[in-house]
Amino acid sequence: MKLTHLPLATLTVAAAVLATLTTTAPAAQADSPSPSQERTRVTTAFDLPGAKVYPEGIAADARTGAVYVGSYADGTVYRARPGQRTAEVFLPAGTDGRHTANGLRVDDRGRLWVTDSTAGVAVYDTRTGARLAHFETGGTGPSFINDLTITPDGTAYLTDSVRAVIHRVTPAQLAAGTGTLETAYDLNSALAPRPAGTFTLNGIASDRAGRYLLTVDMAAGDLYRVDLRTGAVRRVTLDGPALTHADGLDLAPDGTLRVAQNSDNTLTRWQVSADGTRAHLERTLTDPSLQIPTTLAHVPGRTLVVRSQFDKGGPFDPTGSSTPASFTIASVRGF
């Protein structure tokens, strides 16, 4: 989540909220790790070229094993092929007027979806890099298109962190190639009270059966279930601490939900009930080497985590008082 592209009025409020979020004490961690924590290994999967990448989004292509990473700083999209230690530029900065690249997904047909928080979402051919479709934010007033998920029927759902709504792009709309994002679900009445302009909805995931969406309110730490048949919205019961600062979500077919909690340098793993109404905390990993994890993608044998370094001259460090190290994607085994 970055703030510099928002209109001034929204930026002022959001910056105040961000200051509150980033100064909150991180999640507690035991003084002595459990045996299961000791088996968890955090290493580097691959590097991202560039001095000020500030990555935010990640997507894995299950067909090819390629991993795509988006730069929040300038909209560059990188690709790391299997075995590569340094990613390559797949879509250069500014491609198609893109300012940011924060939410990424590869759908079942191998198309790469990339959200631009300032504009909407675009869809690309992963073989040629050609843009296949694009959808722009409609309405008036501030908006922040953040993350997305794609359900088994090919429909994409996208969170808007400022408007607290979920947008939708259907397969028919995708075939048309262009249009305005359609608001599918408005969660304002369900969310906890908050100041105007607060960043709320962030990560989003969908179950393999296409029954529901899960999305997180990063300010309050609440997880919500949206029923895709009825439209009903309910708060998920958490058997564990609130998901404050939660950013990216990854929901596996077996109901395992992995969450990146950015300014806490924390990953949590939950088991979601069969109906998606309850989540039980199974593991917590807090490690400074995660470097402000904004999202994650679980692939066979490991979890890939975006090390944003937003606190090193990025959006969590508006004065630019700190200098980032080289930018990398972490590999976390045993989580």
N, C-alpha and C positions, 0 to 999 in steps of 0.2 A: 504494500500500500504506500503510494507516494502522493504528495499533496501539491506539488508545485504547479500542476497543470489545471488546478481548479480555479473558478472565478474567485476574486478577492474576498467577497463576503463569505463564501463557503470555506475558503482557505483559512480565514481567521478563526472560525469556529472549529474547523477540523484540527488546526494546529493546537488549539487549546485542549481538545480531546486527546490528541496524540501525546501531548506532554503528560497528561494524567495517566495514560496507558503505559508509557515507557518508564515512568518513575515508580510504578507499583512494584512491590517486592515480587521476585520470581517465585514460581512454584517451589514448594519445599522438596528437598531431596534428602534421603537418609545419609547420615555421616559415613556409614560403611555400606557400600553397595551389596545387594543380594547376589547370590551365585549367578542368577539369570542375568543381572546387570553386568557382571564381570565378563560374561561371554559376549556381550555386545561390543562390536568393534566399529569405530568410526575412522574411515580412511578417505582418501580422495579418489573419486571415480575418474574424473577428467578435468582439464583446465579449460577456461574460457578466455580467448585472446582479447586484450584490451585493458586500458588502465582504469576506466570508469564504467564498467559494464552494469553493475547493480542489477543482477538478474532477479526475476521474480517468478516466472511461470516455468513449468516443465511438463513434457508429455512424452510418453514412450509409445513407439509403434510396435505392436505385438507381432506384426507380420515380418518386419525386417530387423528388429532389434535396435533400430536407430532411436536416439533420444534427442528431443528438441527443447531448447531453452530460450526464453525471451528476456530481452533487456528492458528494464523499466526506464532506463536513462534515455534511450534514443530509439527504441523499437526494433533493434536488430534481433533477428532470430538465428540461433546457432544450431548446428546439427553435429552430433557425435555418433559416428558409426560404431558398430561393435569392434572393440579392441583399440579404438583411437584414444590416445592420452590427451589430445588437445582437440577441442571442437573446431569446426569450420563455420564460416559465415554461410548461412543458407539463404536468408533474406536480408539484404543490407539495410542499414538505418534509413528511415524515410521512405521505404518502398510503399508505393500507393498512398503516400501522405501519412503513413503511420507514425505516430509520436511515441507510443509505448507498446510494449508486448508483455502483458501481465498474466492473462489466463490462456493456457494452451491445452488442446486436446487433439488426439488423432482418432478419427472415427473408424468404424469397422471396414470402410471402403478405402482407408488409407489417406483420407483428406485431413489436412492440418487446419484446425480452427485457432485463430489468434485474436484475442480481444485487445482493443485499444481503449483504455479507460476514458479517453477524451472524445471518442467517436462512435464506437460500436464493435463490430466483429467482422473479420474477413476469413475466407476459406481458401486454402491453397492446395495445389497439386504437389504432393511430396516428391514426385519424380522430376517435374520440370520447374517447380517454383512459381508457376503461373497462378494468378488469382482467379478463382472459379466463381466466387460470389462475395458480396459484401452487404452488410445491413447496418444502418446508421441509427443513432439514438434519436427518438422523436420527442415531442413535447417541448416545454419551456422550463427554464430553471436549471440549476446544477444537476449533474449526473456523474456517476463514476462506475463504468462498466468494469467489473472486477474479474470474476471467475466463471467457469462454465462446466457443464457436464452434458453428456449425450446419452439418451436412453436407448434401449434396444430397437425401438421403432425408427431411430434416426433423428429424433427431435432434440434440438439443443436448448438448454435452459441456462440463463445467464443472470448472475446477481448484479444488482445496482446498489452500491454501498451507501449512497447518499439518499436515494429515493426509497430504499428499503422495499424494493419490488424484485420479482423474478421475471425476466423477459423470456420469450420463446421464439425459436425459428423452426418451423415444421419442414419436413422433406419437400412438400409442395412449394414452400417459399424458397427453399434452397435451390430447387430446380429452376425457379424463375430468375435467380441470380442476383437480385438486388431488392431492396425495400427498406422499410422502417421497422425497427425492433418492436415487437408486439408484447405488451405487458400481460403476462399470464396470471400472476398471483401477486397480490398486494399484502404484505405482511405487517404494515404499519400498526394495525389494531392489535396484532398478536404480540409485538415486541414490547419489552420493558420500557417505561418512560425514559426519555433521554433528551438532552438539549437539541435544538434545531441544528441540522447539519452534521450530526454525529455520524461517523462511519459505523454502519451496523453489519448488514449481510456481507459475508466475505466468501469463504470456501463453500463449494456445493458438490454433492455427489448423488448418484442414483443407484438403486439396487438393480441387480442383474435381471430380475423379473419385470422391471418397468412398472412397479406398483407405486413407488414413492420417491421423493427427493429428500435429502438431508442437507440443511444449510445452517451455518453458524452465525450468530450475532456476536461479533468479536468484542464489542463494548461490554455487554452484559455477561458474556460467557455462556449463553444459552444455545442449545442445539434444537432445531425445529424439523419436524416431519411434515411434508406436504403430500397429501394423497393425490395421486395423478388421476384417479377415477372420479373422486368427488370434489376435489379442490379444498378439502378440509385441512386446516393448519393446526398443529398441536405441538406443544413443547415436549421434547423427549426427556424422559426421566433419566438423570445421570446418577449412576451408582459410583460416585467419585466427585472430585472437585469441579468447579465451574471451568468452562473452556475459555477463560479470559485470554485475550490476545491471539485467539485461534485464527489461523490464516487458511492454509490449504488443507483439504480433506482428501483421503483416498479410501474408498470403500471396496473391499475385496468381495468376491462372490460368496465366500463363507461367512460374511457378516463382520469381518474384522475391519474396524475403522481406525485408520492412522491419521493423526492430526499434528500439524506443525503450529506451534505457539511461538510467534516470532520473537518479540522482545524478551521473552523468558528463556530463550535458547533451549526450548523444551520440545520433545516429541512425546505424544501419548498414544497408547494403543488401547482400543476399546472393543468389546464384543457386543454387537448390536443384536437385539432379540429378533426372532423370525419375522415379527410384524413391524419392526422398525420403531417401536414406541419406547424402548428402554435400551440403555447402553451401560455396560459394566466395565470399569477401568481395570485393565490387566497389567499394563506396564507404563512406567514413566522414565524417560531418559532426559536428563538435563546436563548439557555439556557446552562450555564456551566455544568449543571447536565447531559447533554448528553455525556460528557467526550470523545470528538472526535468521533462522530458517523460515522462509516464506511459504514454501509448499514442498510437496514430496510426491513421488511416484513409486509404488511398490512393483518390482519386477522379480522374476524368478531368482531366489537366493539372496536378495538384498533390497533395501529401500534407498532410492536416490533422493537426496535432499538438497534443495537450493540454498546455498550460503549467500544471502543477499548483501551482507555487510552494510546494511542501510544506516548503521550507526557510525560509519567511517566516511564522512563527507557526503552521505546520501540523505534521504528524506527524514531519517531519525536524527540527523546531525545538521540542522539548517545553517549553523555558523561555519560549517566546513572545518572544524577544528581538528579532525582526525583524518588520517590518510589510510585508505584501504590497502590490504595486502593483495596479492594476485587473486583473481576470482576463480572459484572452483565449485564443482558439484561434489557433495559428500556421498560416500557409499557407507551405509549402515547395515551391518550383518547381525543377525540374531535379534531383530526387532520386529 
